Amino acid sequence: MATTALRTTIFILNPNALRKALTEKSGIKLVDARPAAEFAKGHLPGAINLLWEDFCESPTCPVQPILHSPGYWGSLCTERLQALAQELADRGLSPEDRIIVVGNGKRDKGREGRIAWMLAYMGAKNVGLLDRGLLEMEDLFTLEADADRGSSATWTLTLAENRRCTMEDLAEIKASGESLYLVDTRSHKEFIGDSYDYQPRRGRIPGSHLFAYDKLFQSDGSFISRETYLSQLNQEARAANLVSYCEVGVRAALYALLHEIYTGAVMRVYDGSIMEWGTNQELPVVTGEPA
């Protein structure tokens, strides 16, 4: 597979605009990022279901058994991406399509953002996020077990290397002293180390800036505006190396895409996040309030 610094158009689509596009049969392609059980209860016509958990590798070091369960480990399994590209093609998707990723909005903790980020990483050229989620569109749901996906397509896999940061990449940047703006998108409690006992180590990566996931949304569940986001953004975020992380790289993916929409700058996602970082005892983790 080839790697390059691809440029993808990332955008936000509100429910009314999506409803209009579906009514006019404008040729958009829908990817539903919700859990399979929810998808089976009802989904938008023509949508295909993709689960971010299905394309992660297993921990490669001794960890608690729960971390081998889907959803507890976020590092992308690059060896499986070729198979995913073939699956997307078999289900009628190509990198040239205008793809809209849908989910439950805020309550999904970034699932649709992770899928949209993964598609962009794999070479998709136009990827949209549904604002406010599917709760406002349930009247359009179908219960068809097998949605109309159209004919098969071709997906030539080209990885956008400017979208992903590995543990080794991040450790190297920090060791080099290069300019880095590192964003932790978890909650304040997780940021200071008051988090879950299944994690290898609690706390945050040193030098992180907190931008809690919940702050990405307004009270009605829609994304915050560009103006609001920029007003809360530290000027250091113009650094050469922009990286986001969370627990398993899901909330971080949504944050990175919104940052790109609002600033035009691509932010890399550390998909392994604190779960993977914490397994390496040679890498520092800090707790408590920042000085």
N, C-alpha and C positions, 0 to 999 in steps of 0.2 A: 504494500500500500504506500502511496505517496504522502508526503507531509509538506505543508506550505503554510504561509500566513494568509489564509483565505479571508475575504471580506464578505460577511453575511449581513443582510438587512434584518435587524431585529425590530419588531414593532408591537404595539399594544392595540388590541381590537376590543371595542366594547360590545356588550350583548346585542344591542340594536343593530350595529354594523354587521355582526355575524349572522343575525337573523335575516337581514336583508340579503347578504351574500348567499345564504342557503336557499332563500326564496327564489332568487334570480339564477340559481345554479351556476354560479360564477366560476366554477372549476377549482375552488379551494379544496385542499385535502385536510381532513381532521384526524388528529391523534389525541386520544383520550388517555390521560396519565393516571386516572384513578385506579384504586385496587380492582382486581378482576371481579370480585363479588359485587361491587357497586356497578361496574360496567354491565354486568349480566342482568341487573335489575332494570336497566334502561340507559340509553345513550343516544346521542344525536345520529341521525341517519348517515350512513357511510363512514362513521368513525371507526378507526382501528385502535385497539387497546395495547399500549406499551407500558411495561413496568420497569422502572429504573433499577429495581433490585435484581432483575434477571441478568444484568450485564455487569455485575461486579465480581471481582475475584474473591477468593476466600483468604482469610488471614494466613500469612506465611510464617508466623511465629506463634509460640504457645500463648493462647488467650483463653478466656472463659468460653465454655461451649456456646453460650448465647450469641457470641459475636460471629459465629458461623451461620446464624439464622438470617434469612433475607431481611434487609433493612437495617442491620446493625453494623455493616461494613460497607464503606462507600467507594473504595478504590476501584476504578474502572478496569475491567479485564480487557486489555487491548487485543488479546488473542481471539476474543469472541466478536469483535466488531465486524469482521468480514462476514460472519454468519448473520449478524444483525442486518448488515447492508443487503444481503441476499433476501432476508425476510421482508425488509421494507420494499424491495423491488417486487417480490412475489405478491405483495399486498397492494401494489399499484402506486407506490411512492417513488419519486426520483428527486435528486438534489435541485432540479429546476422548478419543482412545484412550489406554490405558495401554501405553506403548511401552517395550520393553526393548532396549537396545543391547548387542550382544555382540561380543566380539573375543578376542584371544589374551592378554588381561591385560597384565602388566608388559612383556612382550617386544614389544608393539605400540607402545610409546612414546606412548600416549595417543590412538590412533586412535578408540577407542570414545568417549572423552571429547570429542573434537572433534566427532564426529557428534551426540552427545547435546547438547552445547552449541549446535550449529547448530539442532537441532530446537527446543530451548527458545527460542532467539533468534527463531525463526520462529513461535512461538506455541503449541507443544505444552504441554499442561497437566500431564501426568504422564509423566516420563521416568526410567527406571531404568537402572543400570549393573550388569552381571553381575560379581560378585566372583570373582576367580581365573581367569576366562576359560573358553573352550570346551574346553580340553584334558580336563576332567573329564566332558564330556558327549558325547564322540565316538561313544559307543554308540548315540546317538539320531540320528546324522547320516543324511540322505537324499542320494542322488546324483541326484535329479530335477533336470533342467536348468532347469525352470520350476516353482518352488515354488508351492503353493496360496496365492494372495494374497487370495482372496475378491473380492467385488464392489467396484467403484469407490466412492470416497467424495468428500467435499468438503473442501478445505483453503483456508480464507480466510486470506490472508497478513497477519499483524499482527506487526510486529517489536518485540521487547522491547528498547527502546533502553538499558535499564539493564544489559544484559549485554555490550555491545561498546564497546571504546575504539579509536578510530582514532589514527593518528600525529598528526594535527592536534589531537585532543582531548588527548592526553598531553602534547604540546609546550606547549599552552595552560595545562594544569594546572601543569606545572613552572615555566613562566614567571611565573605568577600568584602563586606562593608558597603556594598552598592546601595544606592537609594532604593528604598522599599516602602510601599504603603500597604500594610497588611490589615485586612478587615475581618474581624470575628463577628459573625452574624447570628450568634446564639443569643440567649437571654442574659441579662445581667448576672443572675445567679450562676449560670454555667460559666460565664466569663471569669468570675472571681473564684471559682472552684467548688461552689456549692451545687454539685450536680450528681450524676448517677454512679452508683457503685459498680456497675458493670464495665465502666471505662477503665482502661489500663492505668491511666493517671488523670486526676482531675486538675483543672486549671486551664490556662491559655498559653499560646505561643508568645514568648517575650516580644514586646514591641507592637502588639496588636492594638488596633483601635476598635472599640465596640460600636457597631451599628446594629442594634437588635432587630431581628426579623419583623417583629410586630410593628416597628416604626415605618415599615414599607407600605402600610395600609392606612387608609382613612377610616373613620368610624362606620361608614357604610360598606366597608369591605373592598372598596376600590383602591387601586394603587395611589400613593401620594403623587402630587403633581411634580412636574420638573422643577418648578420654582421652589417648592417646599424641600425637595431633595437637595437641590444645590445650596439652599440656605443652611442646611445641616451638614454639609460636606466640608471637611477640613481641607484647607488649601494644600496641605501636603499630599493630597490625593492626585496631584499632578506629577508625582514621582514617576521615574522610568519603569519601575516594576510595580504593577498593581496586582494584588493577589487577595482573594477572599477564601474563607474557610468557615466551617461550622463543626458539627459533630461528625457527619458522614458526607458532606459535600452536596447537600440537597438545598437547604436554605441559602447556602453560599452561591449556588448556581443562579437562583432567582435574583439575588442581589446583584450579581455580576452583570446579568442581562439588563436589569433596570438601569444600572450605572452606565452601561453602553448606550442605551436608548436616550438617556438624559444628558450625557456628556460627549458621546461620540467616541469614547476611548474604550478599547477592549480590555477587560480585566480578567486575568487568568483565575481559574478555579482550582484550588488544591482539593481534589476530590477525595483523597484519603483522609484529610482533615485531622482533627485532634485525636480521633480514634486510632489512626495509624501512627501519627506523630508520637503519641504517648507510649507506644510499644517499644520505641527505641530509647533505651535508658541513657544513651549518650546525647540525646537532644533535650534541651532545657524546656521546662514547663514551670510557670509561675502561678501563684494564687494570690488572693486578696485584692484590695483596691489599688489601682495604679497610683504611683507616687505623685 
